[in-house]
Amino acid sequence: MSWISSISFDEITLSIVTLCMIRETMIQFLPDRVAGPGGWLIDTGSKDM
């Protein structure tokens, strides 16, 4: 349990920002069938838009 107390707020914030940046990069560069409207990895919304 002592390892939990060694995690700082800055480390948590950096992890969240990094994950958001990775997600946005994946959405931008992967094809729509993988990461896009109706994609199997990241579904960004409906195909009707």
N, C-alpha and C positions, 0 to 999 in steps of 0.2 A: 504493500500500500504506500510505501514511502516514495515510490517513483511518481505517483500521481501528484504529490505535493511539490515535486520538482518542476512541473510543467507550468510555464508562465502564461499570462494573458497574451503577450506578444507572440508566443509560439502558436497558440491556438488561432489567433487572428491571421498570422502568416499562412497557416495551413488552410484556412478557409479561403483566403484570397487566392492561393495557389490552385486549389481545387476549382474555383470559379474560372480562373484563367485557362486551365486545362479543358474544362467543359466548353467554354466559348471557342477555343481553338479547334476542338473536335467538331463542333457544330459548323464552323466556318469551312474546314477543309475536307471533312468526310462527305461522301455522297448522301443525297437526301434519303435514300432507302436505308441507310445506316443511322445517320444523325440528322433528322429533319422532320417535317410533318409526316407522322406515321412511321417514323424510323424504328428499327428494332432495338437499337442501343440507347438512343436519346430521342424521345418523342417531343418535338417542340410545338405541337399543336395539331389541329385538324388539317386535312388535305384540301378542304373546301375554301380556305382563305386565299 
